[in-house]
């Protein structure tokens, strides 16, 4: 890559000693399907992992095939942001108690330099993914807007700039109003296109507000008030209410859109962008998707969607929100993991760094990256423990254990799963946040005549003391720890990644269904799979067989934790 002509923004590390532009080599990352929820048409996709590597993987299949990109990246504020998760039902109270977990970090080494080093290679990859007629929107705040504008000019070309959109966040009140300065009350959205001579744009209008007349005093005859590049700052937009209002949901105490995710944006904001700069059937990408607001708008409007985020909490929340969209032909939702080729080699060192200093009297065993923890291996590790050891901790990625197993009695055993959040820097900064104790899960079947349903009736941890006290105090019963669960009715090898039905709480809808719809009794043994996501966004997978029997009609056999 050669240096751009004309003015440019330069930062330490932008160029190598030989004057060439520094750009990370393609990582060779691949996308592994974790599960697909629903059947039918081409799925909307959520990619979990570093978006730099996700973009590399997408370039192999989607170069110049994305019609619209909108991103709302970290703004280099220096903060650490969390996701607030409600626990339990909360029907008897105004709202159930909340716990907080790390979501992402907005702190970059070197401040603005680190921010630019992060953004530049990602913008170049997104530009390569954008179709010739495609549009790009970048949402920032004024603290980094001036730098981002120059960087976008460099990547797209100054002639591809279309508008600097100013979004007025809303009314001024509360803590923000106490600043001894002009009150900051807007964000910036930069709009660029791949080709300024040919791009998609559907001109949008706001309905005339009540009592609107033209300057000559006559009633209006047009389509409405055309939208300019200053949003939520005129009488026409002040008149918008409910889901159409552009006031930030962060200042609305009772917005039904809220999902507990820090910096969540309005659906009304993203709907406006999706409607204007794409058409039904187009492909929309958000490489910093957070809670999935752009995906919700795309799904509502009949577009296809790809979202990327490193946070397991973000991907789970986005999954629930996409599945909750009421659309006539909602597509399945596929969750995929971004895997770098060297992950296997880096796994043990990454895990040891996250564990820190070993506890006295506790022997920690790290199962291999691809090694399944079985009853036999567990017994062998317990037998091999050093003399004087009072407890054994086994940490692994894969398990194959009976749900109703009997753990050794001569020593305390803790089984921990290293989650995908091990690769999320914001999560691993918190002690052992990427480790989940394997729960005891209760599954049962309930028969009604020639029909039956599957029932989730327990979720318990052998060592609840490992959890934050705020969580254990908030959970009044075992299933309060469960945020969602899903079932695959035919978990044969060809369909083992398929999920047929998902039951989930939302931020507002707190009751969790614990029983599936009734189904015909099986006539032959049938493998099933159950996936559970707890309120800390950790995943547990259970496999079992539904076996027909004369007495009960059906029973569960070979129930195993994977």
Buried (B, 14 or more C-beta within 10 A) or exposed (E): EEEBEEEEBEBEEBBEEEEEBEEBEBBEBBBEEBBBBBEEEEBBBBBBBBBBBBBBBBBEEBEBBBBBBBBBBBBBBEBBBBBBBBBBBBEEEEEBBBBBBBBBBBBBEEEBBBBBBBBBBBBBBBBBBBBEBBBBBBBBBEBBBEBBBBBBBBBBBBEBBBEEBBBBBBBEEEEEEEEEEEEEBBBBBBBBBBBEEEBBEEEBEBEBBEEBEEEEEEEEEEEBBEBEEBBBBBEBBBBBEEEBBBBBBBBBEEBEBBBBBBBBBBBBBBBBBBBBBBBEEBBBBBBBBBBBBBBBBBBBBBBBBBBBBBBBBBBBBBBBBBBBBEEEEBBBBBBBBBBBEEBEEEBEEBBEEBBEEEEEEBBBBBBEBEEBBBEEBBEEBBEEBEEEBEBBBBBBBBBBBEBEEEBBEEBBBBBBBBBBBBBBEBBBEBEBBBBBBBBBBBBEBBBEEEBBBBBBEBBEBBBBEBBEEEBBEBBEEBBBBBBBBBBBBEBEEEBEBBBBBBBBBBBBEBEBEBEBEBEEBBEEEBBBBBBBBBBBBBBBBBBBBBBBEEEBBBBBEEBBBB
